[in-house]
Amino acid sequence: MFFNEFDSYMCVGSMSRGVLKEVLKEVRLVREKVERLEELVEERLVGLEEPLEDEVEAVKGYMKAKKKGNVKLIPIEDVKKET
């Protein structure tokens, strides 16, 4: 069978369409998870649920360190560099 440039383009185009469908599926899954995480954050921040004991302890520890001046804020861009 003889293939020309157009046929090759069509094969790549249909393959790309399948890849795009798979990417779209993955993006939708990530979006669902992010939305759920947002719901959890809102529940905690609004106070619909009482904080867990370890969360209360973590906040107390942070407040003590902040009062002593031991809190060091790092720009998000620098976090990758340190890990």
C-alpha positions as CSV (number, residue, x, y, z in Angstrom):
1,M,0.0,0.0,0.0
2,F,1.3,3.5,-0.8
3,F,1.2,6.3,1.8
4,N,1.7,9.9,1.0
5,E,2.5,12.9,3.3
6,F,-1.3,13.5,3.8
7,D,-1.9,9.9,5.0
8,S,1.0,10.2,7.4
9,Y,-0.4,13.4,8.8
10,M,-3.8,11.8,9.2
11,C,-2.4,8.9,11.2
12,V,-0.5,11.3,13.5
13,G,-3.6,13.5,13.8
14,S,-5.8,10.6,14.9
15,M,-3.2,9.4,17.4
16,S,-2.9,12.9,18.8
17,R,-6.7,13.0,19.3
18,G,-6.5,9.9,21.4
19,V,-3.7,11.3,23.4
20,L,-5.7,14.5,23.9
21,K,-8.7,12.5,25.1
22,E,-6.5,10.7,27.7
23,V,-5.0,14.0,28.8
24,L,-8.5,15.5,29.2
25,K,-9.6,12.5,31.3
26,E,-6.6,13.0,33.6
27,V,-7.2,16.7,33.9
28,R,-10.8,16.1,34.9
29,L,-9.6,13.6,37.6
30,V,-7.1,16.1,38.9
31,R,-9.8,18.8,38.9
32,E,-12.2,16.6,40.9
33,K,-9.4,16.0,43.5
34,V,-8.5,19.7,43.7
35,E,-12.2,20.6,44.2
36,R,-12.4,18.1,47.1
37,L,-9.3,19.5,48.7
38,E,-10.8,23.0,48.4
39,E,-13.9,21.7,50.2
40,L,-11.8,20.3,53.0
41,V,-9.9,23.5,53.4
42,E,-13.1,25.5,53.5
43,E,-14.6,23.2,56.1
44,R,-11.6,23.6,58.3
45,L,-11.2,27.4,57.8
46,V,-14.9,28.1,58.3
47,G,-15.0,26.0,61.4
48,L,-17.6,23.5,60.3
49,E,-15.4,20.8,61.9
50,E,-13.3,21.2,65.0
51,P,-9.6,20.9,64.3
52,L,-7.9,17.7,65.1
53,E,-5.6,17.5,68.2
54,D,-2.4,17.4,66.2
55,E,-3.6,20.4,64.2
56,V,-4.2,22.3,67.4
57,E,-0.7,21.3,68.7
58,A,0.9,22.4,65.4
59,V,-0.8,25.8,65.6
60,K,0.4,26.2,69.2
61,G,3.9,25.3,68.2
62,Y,3.8,27.8,65.3
63,M,2.6,30.6,67.5
64,K,5.3,29.9,70.1
65,A,8.0,29.9,67.4
66,K,6.6,33.1,65.9
67,K,6.6,34.8,69.3
68,K,10.2,33.8,69.8
69,G,11.1,35.0,66.3
70,N,12.1,31.5,65.1
71,V,9.8,31.4,62.2
72,K,11.5,31.7,58.8
73,L,9.4,32.4,55.8
74,I,10.7,31.0,52.5
75,P,9.5,32.1,49.1
76,I,7.8,29.2,47.3
77,E,10.3,29.4,44.5
78,D,13.1,28.6,46.9
79,V,11.4,25.6,48.4
80,K,12.2,23.5,45.3
81,K,15.9,24.5,45.6
82,E,16.1,23.3,49.2
83,T,14.7,19.9,48.5
